[in-house]
């Protein structure tokens, strides 16, 4: 299988959570379970819009749902500790991720641009071998302003020495799409179970899974 690429596109910049790894679903399900212990019903669509789309923090959502301020901190501390223990185990890859990344490696430059801190990224990927495929990795630790601000993508461009028009970004959420778009990078969106409710009007294209990136790189199968 041979993939010829458009010479204009030099790099593909990938989000991580909910796009490469099914970590967003794990985090939501765990959060919903902890909220339920406090008598709060956390709706999937509400989380998808407010947390993943509008970048609200867990404590804001807990407060909006009626949790008292003195309970929020301890509950989220327990949730966070439980999540770290969970991601020490294997985190499932999203559909067609391994095949797509392996096919692209060595043919186009790859970057990872994520809002997660580096230690969690490394824990989530464990020994799956994917991180070694990325030439640059920009995490929350390397920037002052997280997505939807353009800084994470601008940082990746700087590290790669490329212009926005030489890259394509791949995201699963409105927040990431806004970040890439603000940096001047065309962005393909692959919605997941939690983000599919969001508005993707700024997207260059919307695909069912990550392998859809091939058609936007001038890729054909031979």
Number of C-alpha atoms within 10 A of each C-alpha: 6 9 16 13 18 12 10 11 19 19 24 21 26 26 23 23 22 23 24 25 21 19 21 19 16 17 19 18 14 17 21 19 16 19 20 12 10 16 12 15 14 19 10 16 16 14 21 23 21 16 19 22 23 15 17 13 11 16 16 15 17 23 13 10 14 12 17 12 12 8 13 18 14 11 17 17 11 11 19 15 10 15 17 15 11 17 20 14 12 14 17 15 18 17 16 13 17 17 11 16 19 12 16 19 15 10 13 17 18 22 25 23 25 24 21 17 13 16 11 15 19 14 17 24 21 16 10 13 9 15 17 10 16 16 15 19 21 23 23 16 14 15 15 9 13 21 21 22 18 20 19 27 31 23 19 21 21 10 14 16 8 15 16 19 13 15 24 22 27 31 29 32 29 28 22 30 30 22 23 31 20 16 19 17 25 21 27 25 28 24 22 19 14 22 24 17 17 19 13 22 10 15 20 17 16 19 14 11 19 26 17 18 22 17 12 15 21 14 15 13 9 7
